């Protein structure tokens, strides 16, 4: 170790390929994990796989994926707004579409900027549903997820263990930076 904080810190600032590869794979793993969180939420709410949603209350069986959470869990300054949109068909479609699209994009490593932006917005909205958070004056996992999603998009996390490099070569994506 040296006085500047150790060989690992020095290697990271000097671009050591071993450290860079480790970071890339770690970010890819985080991207896949978050993608699975969004996909699982979609699958469980859509088909009632029994984790949080029973088959009888699933979306395919006529249940509403937003009615329970927005209708009863909403607290704080935005409760009235969320209660008023809970269970509305269009809101259910938008919510489920967002969960599916964000989850698929993260798992595949494509459209990372769009997925991260949409995912951060969705998690920030979910944070406002439960204000104030139960275990902290303002911080909870929704804010952490939003920040991590932004880091994933900015770091090119879709290129490792994902289709991000291929996606970036698609002509439409090359012309429109926000699709990267």
C-alpha positions as CSV (number, residue, x, y, z in Angstrom):
1,X,0.0,0.0,0.0
2,X,1.1,3.5,-0.6
3,X,0.3,6.9,1.1
4,X,-2.3,7.7,-1.6
5,X,-4.7,5.2,-0.4
6,X,-3.5,1.8,-1.6
7,X,-2.7,0.1,-4.8
8,X,-6.4,-0.6,-5.7
9,X,-7.2,3.1,-5.5
10,X,-4.2,4.0,-7.6
11,X,-4.9,1.3,-10.1
12,X,-8.5,2.5,-10.5
13,X,-7.4,6.1,-11.2
14,X,-4.7,4.9,-13.6
15,X,-7.1,2.7,-15.5
16,X,-5.9,-0.7,-14.4
17,X,-7.8,-3.1,-16.8
18,X,-8.3,-5.7,-14.0
19,X,-10.1,-3.1,-11.8
20,X,-12.1,-1.7,-14.8
21,X,-13.2,-5.2,-15.8
22,X,-14.3,-5.9,-12.2
23,X,-16.3,-2.7,-12.0
24,X,-17.9,-3.4,-15.4
25,X,-19.0,-6.9,-14.3
26,X,-20.2,-5.6,-10.9
27,X,-22.3,-2.9,-12.6
28,X,-23.6,-5.5,-15.1
29,X,-24.7,-7.7,-12.2
30,X,-26.4,-4.8,-10.5
31,X,-28.2,-3.9,-13.8
32,X,-29.4,-7.5,-14.1
33,X,-30.5,-7.6,-10.5
34,X,-32.5,-4.4,-10.9
35,X,-33.9,-5.6,-14.2
36,X,-35.1,-8.7,-12.5
37,X,-36.8,-6.7,-9.7
38,X,-38.8,-4.8,-12.3
39,X,-39.6,-7.9,-14.3
40,X,-40.6,-9.9,-11.2
41,X,-42.9,-7.1,-10.1
42,X,-44.6,-7.2,-13.6
43,X,-44.8,-11.0,-13.6
44,X,-46.2,-11.3,-10.1
45,X,-48.8,-8.6,-10.6
46,X,-49.8,-9.8,-14.0
47,X,-50.1,-13.6,-13.3
48,X,-50.4,-13.7,-9.5
49,X,-47.4,-15.9,-8.9
50,X,-48.2,-15.9,-5.2
51,X,-45.3,-13.8,-3.8
52,X,-47.2,-10.5,-3.3
53,X,-50.1,-11.1,-5.6
54,X,-52.5,-14.1,-5.5
55,X,-53.7,-15.7,-8.7
56,X,-57.2,-14.5,-7.9
57,X,-56.2,-10.9,-7.7
58,X,-53.8,-10.9,-10.6
59,X,-54.1,-8.6,-13.6
60,X,-55.0,-11.4,-16.0
61,X,-57.8,-12.4,-13.7
62,X,-59.3,-8.9,-13.5
63,X,-57.4,-7.5,-10.6
64,X,-55.8,-4.1,-10.5
65,X,-52.0,-3.8,-10.1
66,X,-52.3,-0.3,-8.7
67,X,-55.5,-0.4,-6.6
68,X,-54.0,-2.0,-3.5
69,X,-50.8,0.0,-3.2
70,X,-52.1,3.4,-4.3
71,X,-55.5,2.9,-2.8
72,X,-54.4,1.9,0.7
73,X,-50.7,2.3,1.2
74,X,-50.5,5.9,0.0
75,X,-49.8,8.3,2.9
76,X,-48.5,11.8,3.2
77,X,-48.9,14.9,1.1
78,X,-49.8,13.0,-2.2
79,X,-52.2,10.5,-0.7
80,X,-55.3,12.1,-2.2
81,X,-53.8,12.1,-5.7
82,X,-52.7,8.5,-5.5
83,X,-56.0,7.4,-4.0
84,X,-57.8,9.1,-6.9
85,X,-55.9,7.3,-9.6
86,X,-55.8,3.9,-7.9
87,X,-57.4,1.1,-10.0
88,X,-58.0,3.2,-13.1
89,X,-57.5,1.0,-16.2
90,X,-55.2,3.4,-18.0
91,X,-53.0,3.8,-14.9
92,X,-52.8,0.0,-14.6
93,X,-51.7,-0.3,-18.2
94,X,-49.1,2.5,-17.9
95,X,-47.7,1.0,-14.7
96,X,-47.5,-2.5,-16.0
97,X,-46.1,-1.3,-19.3
98,X,-43.4,0.6,-17.4
99,X,-42.5,-2.3,-15.2
100,X,-42.2,-4.6,-18.2
101,X,-40.3,-2.2,-20.5
102,X,-37.8,-1.1,-17.8
103,X,-37.2,-4.7,-16.7
104,X,-36.6,-6.0,-20.2
105,X,-34.4,-3.1,-21.2
106,X,-32.3,-3.5,-18.0
107,X,-31.9,-7.3,-18.4
108,X,-31.0,-6.9,-22.1
109,X,-28.8,-3.9,-21.5
110,X,-30.5,-1.8,-24.2
111,X,-32.0,1.7,-24.1
112,X,-30.3,2.3,-20.8
113,X,-30.8,6.0,-20.8
114,X,-34.5,5.7,-21.4
115,X,-34.9,2.7,-19.0
116,X,-32.9,4.5,-16.3
117,X,-34.8,7.7,-16.7
118,X,-38.2,5.9,-16.7
119,X,-37.1,3.7,-13.8
120,X,-35.8,6.6,-11.8
121,X,-39.1,8.5,-12.4
122,X,-41.2,5.4,-11.5
123,X,-39.2,4.8,-8.3
124,X,-39.4,8.4,-7.3
125,X,-43.1,8.4,-7.8
126,X,-43.3,5.2,-5.6
127,X,-41.3,7.0,-3.0
128,X,-43.8,9.8,-2.9
129,X,-46.6,7.3,-2.4
130,X,-45.1,6.3,1.0
131,X,-44.0,9.7,2.3
132,X,-42.7,9.9,4.9
133,X,-40.9,6.5,4.7
134,X,-41.4,4.1,7.6
135,X,-37.8,3.8,8.8
136,X,-36.2,7.1,7.9
137,X,-37.2,10.7,7.7
138,X,-36.8,10.8,3.9
139,X,-34.5,8.1,2.6
140,X,-35.6,4.7,1.4
141,X,-34.8,2.1,-1.2
142,X,-36.8,3.9,-3.9
143,X,-34.3,6.8,-3.8
144,X,-31.4,4.4,-3.8
145,X,-32.8,2.5,-6.8
146,X,-33.3,5.8,-8.7
147,X,-29.7,6.8,-8.1
148,X,-28.3,3.4,-9.0
149,X,-30.3,3.5,-12.3
150,X,-28.7,6.8,-13.2
151,X,-25.2,5.4,-12.4
152,X,-25.9,2.3,-14.6
153,X,-27.0,4.5,-17.6
154,X,-24.0,6.8,-17.2
155,X,-21.5,4.0,-16.9
156,X,-22.5,2.1,-20.0
157,X,-23.5,-0.9,-17.9
158,X,-25.5,-2.4,-20.8
159,X,-22.4,-3.1,-22.7
160,X,-21.1,-5.8,-20.3
161,X,-23.2,-9.0,-20.2
162,X,-25.8,-7.2,-22.3
163,X,-26.7,-6.0,-25.8
164,X,-25.7,-2.4,-25.3
165,X,-22.8,-2.4,-27.8
166,X,-25.0,-4.0,-30.5
167,X,-27.9,-1.6,-29.6
168,X,-25.7,1.4,-30.0
169,X,-25.0,0.4,-33.6
170,X,-28.7,0.4,-34.6
171,X,-29.1,3.3,-37.0
172,X,-32.1,4.8,-35.2
173,X,-30.3,4.6,-31.9
174,X,-27.2,6.3,-33.4
175,X,-29.3,9.2,-34.7
176,X,-31.2,9.7,-31.4
177,X,-28.9,9.8,-28.3
178,X,-31.7,9.4,-25.8
179,X,-32.3,5.8,-27.1
180,X,-28.8,4.6,-26.0
